[in-house]
Amino acid sequence: MTEVDHIVSIADVIRLAVAPVFLLSGIAALLNVLTNRLSRIVDRARHLETEFPSATPVRMEALRASLNRLARRARLASWGIGLCTSSAILISLVVVVLFIDALISINLGGLVAALFILAMGTLTLGLVCLLREIYAATVHLRIGEPEPEHLPAAQP
């Protein structure tokens, strides 16, 4: 293989690698959404935990229920982050294997396909976690005047 052919081959691999790189940008945006959601969940849980010392028994039960829901949402967001990060790692491996394939001139097409399928599977599961977390956040959503047990405890 001449030097020009080798450069053309690498240029072709770079063209092939552009699509996965754009996919990585999308995954990065999704990770930003998930980490922001997780951060908001943790902040809300910490705020509710500070109400325990002065809470009435009725308010305490409402706080426990809210904290349980927040814990479930946090687990879903955490799973989503893990799955989307795994997908990004797999996409990165696809790009690396594409370059190795071009440089060593061995056929790694099956490995590339398997890594890409795994990446899409983990990304899909990460999106499912995001969808479930959003559902968990909105299923108990009540817009309007709060019920008495959800009002903050009166300060003496």
C-alpha positions as CSV (number, residue, x, y, z in Angstrom):
1,M,0.0,0.0,0.0
2,T,1.5,3.4,-1.0
3,E,1.6,6.3,1.3
4,V,-1.1,8.1,-0.6
5,D,-3.4,5.0,-0.4
6,H,-2.7,4.8,3.4
7,I,-3.6,8.5,3.8
8,V,-6.8,8.0,1.8
9,S,-7.6,4.9,3.9
10,I,-7.2,7.0,7.1
11,A,-9.3,9.8,5.7
12,D,-12.1,7.2,4.9
13,V,-11.9,6.0,8.6
14,I,-12.2,9.6,9.8
15,R,-15.3,10.0,7.6
16,L,-16.7,6.8,9.1
17,A,-15.9,8.1,12.6
18,V,-17.7,11.4,12.3
19,A,-21.2,9.9,12.8
20,P,-20.2,8.2,16.1
21,V,-18.6,11.5,17.3
22,F,-21.9,13.3,16.6
23,L,-23.6,10.5,18.6
24,L,-21.2,11.1,21.4
25,S,-22.3,14.8,21.4
26,G,-25.9,13.7,21.8
27,I,-25.1,11.3,24.6
28,A,-23.1,14.1,26.3
29,A,-26.3,16.3,26.2
30,L,-28.4,13.5,27.6
31,L,-25.8,13.0,30.4
32,N,-26.1,16.7,31.2
33,V,-29.9,16.4,31.5
34,L,-29.6,13.3,33.7
35,T,-27.0,14.7,36.0
36,N,-29.0,17.9,36.4
37,R,-32.1,15.9,37.2
38,L,-30.1,13.9,39.8
39,S,-28.7,17.0,41.3
40,R,-32.2,18.5,41.7
41,I,-33.5,15.3,43.3
42,V,-30.6,15.2,45.8
43,D,-31.2,18.9,46.6
44,R,-34.9,18.3,47.2
45,A,-34.2,15.3,49.4
46,R,-31.7,17.2,51.5
47,H,-34.2,20.0,51.9
48,L,-37.0,17.6,53.0
49,E,-34.6,15.9,55.4
50,T,-34.1,19.2,57.3
51,E,-37.8,19.3,58.1
52,F,-37.8,16.1,60.1
53,P,-36.8,17.5,63.5
54,S,-39.8,19.9,63.6
55,A,-42.3,17.8,61.7
56,T,-45.6,16.7,63.1
57,P,-46.4,13.0,62.8
58,V,-48.7,13.6,59.8
59,R,-46.0,15.7,58.1
60,M,-43.4,13.0,58.9
61,E,-45.4,10.4,57.0
62,A,-45.7,12.8,54.0
63,L,-41.9,13.4,54.2
64,R,-41.1,9.7,54.3
65,A,-43.3,9.1,51.3
66,S,-41.7,12.0,49.4
67,L,-38.2,10.8,50.3
68,N,-39.1,7.3,49.1
69,R,-40.2,8.6,45.8
70,L,-37.1,10.8,45.5
71,A,-34.9,7.8,46.3
72,R,-36.6,5.8,43.5
73,R,-36.1,8.7,41.1
74,A,-32.5,9.0,42.1
75,R,-31.9,5.3,41.4
76,L,-33.4,5.7,38.0
77,A,-31.4,8.8,37.1
78,S,-28.2,7.0,38.4
79,W,-28.9,4.0,36.3
80,G,-29.6,6.2,33.3
81,I,-26.3,8.0,33.8
82,G,-24.4,4.7,34.1
83,L,-26.1,3.3,31.0
84,C,-25.5,6.4,28.9
85,T,-21.9,6.6,30.0
86,S,-21.5,2.9,29.0
87,S,-22.9,3.7,25.7
88,A,-20.4,6.6,25.2
89,I,-17.6,4.3,26.1
90,L,-18.8,1.7,23.6
91,I,-19.1,4.4,20.9
92,S,-15.6,5.5,21.7
93,L,-14.4,1.9,21.3
94,V,-16.1,1.7,17.9
95,V,-14.0,4.7,16.7
96,V,-10.8,3.2,18.1
97,V,-11.5,-0.2,16.5
98,L,-12.3,1.5,13.2
99,F,-8.8,3.1,13.3
100,I,-7.1,-0.1,14.3
101,D,-8.9,-1.9,11.5
102,A,-7.6,0.7,9.0
103,L,-4.0,0.8,10.4
104,I,-3.5,-3.0,10.8
105,S,-5.6,-3.9,7.7
106,I,-7.5,-6.7,9.4
107,N,-11.3,-7.1,9.2
108,L,-12.8,-6.1,12.5
109,G,-16.2,-5.3,11.0
110,G,-17.9,-7.9,13.2
111,L,-16.4,-6.3,16.4
112,V,-17.4,-2.8,15.2
113,A,-21.0,-4.0,14.6
114,A,-21.2,-5.8,18.0
115,L,-19.9,-2.8,19.8
116,F,-22.3,-0.5,18.0
117,I,-25.2,-2.7,18.8
118,L,-24.2,-2.8,22.5
119,A,-23.9,0.9,22.5
120,M,-27.3,1.4,21.0
121,G,-28.8,-1.1,23.5
122,T,-27.2,0.7,26.5
123,L,-28.3,4.1,25.1
124,T,-31.9,2.8,24.7
125,L,-31.9,1.5,28.2
126,G,-30.6,4.8,29.5
127,L,-33.4,6.6,27.7
128,V,-35.9,4.2,29.2
129,C,-34.5,5.1,32.6
130,L,-34.9,8.8,31.8
131,L,-38.5,8.2,30.7
132,R,-39.3,6.2,33.9
133,E,-37.7,8.9,36.0
134,I,-39.8,11.6,34.3
135,Y,-42.9,9.5,34.8
136,A,-42.0,9.0,38.5
137,A,-41.5,12.7,38.9
138,T,-44.9,13.6,37.3
139,V,-47.2,10.8,38.4
140,H,-47.7,12.4,41.8
141,L,-47.5,15.9,40.5
142,R,-50.3,18.1,41.8
143,I,-50.5,21.7,40.7
144,G,-52.5,24.0,42.9
145,E,-52.9,24.7,46.5
146,P,-50.8,22.2,48.6
147,E,-52.6,19.7,50.8
148,P,-52.2,20.5,54.6
149,E,-49.8,17.6,55.2
150,H,-47.4,19.0,52.5
151,L,-47.3,22.5,54.0
152,P,-44.0,23.3,55.8
153,A,-44.1,23.0,59.6
154,A,-45.0,26.1,61.5
155,Q,-42.0,27.8,63.1
156,P,-42.4,28.6,66.9
